[in-house]
Amino acid sequence: MKHIAIFASGTGSNATKIVEYFADNENIKVSLIVSNKAEAGVLDMAKANGIPTHIISRTEFYKTEDILKIFKAYPIDFVVLAGFLWLVPSYLVESFPNRIVNIHPALLPAYGGKGMYGMNVHRAVHAAKERESGMTIHFVNVKYDEGDIIFQAKTKLLATDTPEDIQKKVLKLEHKHYAELVDEIVTKLL
């Protein structure tokens, strides 16, 4: 059995899809949800699904390696970022080489980097009058959105699309592909 920790800062729609996807899996289990926000909606979803949670402070995440001790208790094999807005520290990247993935709501390397998340990305894509956008799943390294790309999916954009329309189109791709890709990567670890 391989155990996944999901890190999320918000409502957790991708985290929810991943939890649903692995609900009846005999080989892979979502064993922990970590958030940096005590009021994050993802925590309610975790509670409703009987998944343990941990609220991490900035000090704990960056000044200690306590999360590694918590991971041993579950025992975590793989980390999925699903709307987690903090840069992952080097000790965690080094402890989980090619075992931390992130999803980004654009076609990296475009529209990536610090501050490029959520609607900030979709507004930038809209302002640039792009004719396509999409999502990128990538391994995590010590820089925002610069890890090796694993998978991308594209969607056509119309001249009439608003940033909110772009968000809906990209989120549909995220929900379609993220859990499947996590399954594929973690299965290779079995």
C-alpha positions as CSV (number, residue, x, y, z in Angstrom):
1,M,0.0,0.0,0.0
2,K,1.3,3.5,-1.0
3,H,0.2,6.5,1.1
4,I,-0.4,9.9,-0.4
5,A,-0.4,13.3,1.4
6,I,-2.3,16.1,-0.3
7,F,-1.3,19.7,0.4
8,A,-4.0,22.3,-0.3
9,S,-4.6,25.9,0.7
10,G,-8.2,26.4,-0.5
11,T,-11.5,24.6,-1.2
12,G,-9.8,21.6,-2.5
13,S,-11.7,20.7,-5.7
14,N,-8.7,18.8,-7.1
15,A,-8.1,17.2,-3.7
16,T,-11.7,16.1,-3.6
17,K,-11.4,14.5,-7.1
18,I,-8.2,12.7,-6.0
19,V,-9.8,11.4,-2.8
20,E,-12.9,10.2,-4.7
21,Y,-10.6,8.5,-7.3
22,F,-8.7,6.5,-4.7
23,A,-11.6,5.8,-2.4
24,D,-11.8,2.1,-3.3
25,N,-8.2,1.6,-4.4
26,E,-6.5,-1.4,-2.7
27,N,-3.0,-0.2,-3.4
28,I,-3.0,3.6,-3.0
29,K,-4.6,5.6,-0.3
30,V,-4.9,9.3,0.5
31,S,-3.8,9.1,4.2
32,L,-3.3,12.8,5.1
33,I,-4.4,16.3,4.1
34,V,-2.1,19.1,5.0
35,S,-3.1,22.8,4.8
36,N,-1.5,26.1,5.7
37,K,-5.0,27.6,6.4
38,A,-7.1,26.5,9.3
39,E,-10.3,27.7,7.5
40,A,-9.5,26.0,4.2
41,G,-12.5,24.1,2.8
42,V,-10.3,21.1,2.0
43,L,-10.2,20.3,5.7
44,D,-14.0,19.9,5.8
45,M,-13.8,17.5,2.8
46,A,-11.1,15.6,4.6
47,K,-13.2,15.3,7.8
48,A,-16.2,14.2,5.8
49,N,-14.1,11.4,4.2
50,G,-12.4,10.4,7.5
51,I,-8.9,11.5,6.4
52,P,-6.6,12.9,9.0
53,T,-5.5,16.5,8.7
54,H,-2.6,18.7,9.7
55,I,-2.5,22.5,9.8
56,I,1.1,23.6,9.1
57,S,2.5,26.9,10.1
58,R,5.0,28.8,8.1
59,T,7.5,28.4,11.0
60,E,7.0,24.7,11.2
61,F,7.2,24.3,7.4
62,Y,10.3,26.4,6.9
63,K,12.2,26.4,10.2
64,T,11.8,22.7,11.2
65,E,11.5,19.4,9.4
66,D,8.6,18.3,11.6
67,I,6.5,17.4,8.6
68,L,8.8,14.5,7.9
69,K,8.1,13.1,11.3
70,I,4.4,13.4,10.7
71,F,4.8,11.7,7.3
72,K,6.5,8.7,9.0
73,A,3.4,8.2,11.2
74,Y,1.1,7.7,8.2
75,P,3.6,6.6,6.4
76,I,3.6,8.9,3.4
77,D,5.2,7.8,0.2
78,F,4.1,10.5,-2.2
79,V,3.0,14.1,-2.0
80,V,0.4,15.9,-4.2
81,L,0.1,19.6,-4.3
82,A,-3.5,20.7,-5.1
83,G,-3.7,24.4,-4.8
84,F,-1.0,24.7,-2.2
85,L,0.5,28.2,-2.4
86,W,3.8,28.0,-0.5
87,L,7.1,27.1,-2.1
88,V,8.2,23.6,-1.0
89,P,11.4,23.7,1.1
90,S,14.5,22.0,-0.1
91,Y,14.5,19.4,2.7
92,L,11.1,18.1,1.6
93,V,12.1,18.0,-2.1
94,E,15.3,16.2,-1.2
95,S,13.4,13.7,1.0
96,F,10.9,12.9,-1.8
97,P,12.8,13.1,-5.1
98,N,10.3,12.8,-8.0
99,R,7.6,12.0,-5.5
100,I,6.1,15.4,-5.2
101,V,3.8,16.7,-8.0
102,N,1.9,19.9,-8.6
103,I,-0.8,21.0,-10.9
104,H,-0.6,24.5,-12.5
105,P,-3.5,26.1,-14.3
106,A,-1.6,27.1,-17.5
107,L,0.7,25.7,-20.0
108,L,4.1,26.0,-18.4
109,P,6.6,27.5,-18.7
110,A,4.2,30.3,-19.7
111,Y,2.3,32.0,-16.8
112,G,4.3,30.3,-14.0
113,G,6.3,31.6,-11.1
114,K,5.7,33.4,-7.8
115,G,2.2,34.9,-7.6
116,M,1.0,33.0,-10.6
117,Y,-1.9,30.9,-9.2
118,G,-5.6,30.7,-9.6
119,M,-7.4,33.7,-11.2
120,N,-4.0,35.6,-11.5
121,V,-3.1,33.1,-14.1
122,H,-6.4,33.2,-15.9
123,R,-6.5,37.0,-16.0
124,A,-2.9,37.1,-17.4
125,V,-3.9,34.5,-20.1
126,H,-7.0,36.6,-20.9
127,A,-5.0,39.9,-21.0
128,A,-2.5,38.3,-23.5
129,K,-5.4,37.3,-25.7
130,E,-4.2,33.7,-25.8
131,R,-6.1,31.3,-28.1
132,E,-5.4,28.3,-25.9
133,S,-4.7,27.6,-22.3
134,G,-4.6,24.4,-20.3
135,M,-3.0,22.7,-17.3
136,T,0.4,21.3,-16.5
137,I,1.3,18.5,-14.1
138,H,4.9,18.7,-13.0
139,F,7.4,17.4,-10.5
140,V,8.2,19.8,-7.7
141,N,11.6,21.3,-7.3
142,V,12.8,24.2,-5.1
143,K,11.5,26.9,-7.5
144,Y,7.9,27.8,-8.3
145,D,6.6,25.9,-11.4
146,E,10.0,24.9,-12.7
147,G,10.1,21.2,-12.1
148,D,10.1,18.7,-14.9
149,I,6.8,18.6,-16.8
150,I,5.0,15.3,-16.7
151,F,1.8,16.1,-18.6
152,Q,-0.1,18.9,-20.3
153,A,-3.6,19.2,-21.6
154,K,-4.9,22.1,-23.7
155,T,-8.2,23.8,-24.3
156,K,-9.2,26.2,-27.0
157,L,-10.1,29.7,-25.9
158,L,-12.6,32.0,-27.6
159,A,-12.2,35.7,-28.1
160,T,-15.3,36.1,-26.0
161,D,-14.0,34.0,-23.0
162,T,-13.7,35.9,-19.7
163,P,-11.1,34.9,-17.1
164,E,-13.9,33.0,-15.4
165,D,-14.6,31.1,-18.5
166,I,-11.0,30.2,-18.9
167,Q,-10.9,29.1,-15.3
168,K,-13.9,26.7,-15.9
169,K,-12.3,25.2,-19.0
170,V,-8.9,24.6,-17.3
171,L,-10.5,23.3,-14.1
172,K,-12.4,20.7,-16.2
173,L,-9.1,19.5,-17.6
174,E,-7.5,19.4,-14.1
175,H,-10.4,17.3,-12.8
176,K,-10.2,15.0,-15.8
177,H,-6.4,14.3,-15.6
178,Y,-4.8,14.9,-12.2
179,A,-6.0,11.9,-10.3
180,E,-5.3,9.5,-13.2
181,L,-1.7,10.9,-13.5
182,V,-1.1,10.6,-9.8
183,D,-2.3,7.0,-10.0
184,E,0.0,6.3,-12.9
185,I,3.1,7.8,-11.2
186,V,2.4,6.2,-7.8
187,T,1.6,2.8,-9.4
188,K,5.2,2.8,-10.8
189,L,6.4,3.1,-7.2
190,L,4.6,-0.1,-6.1
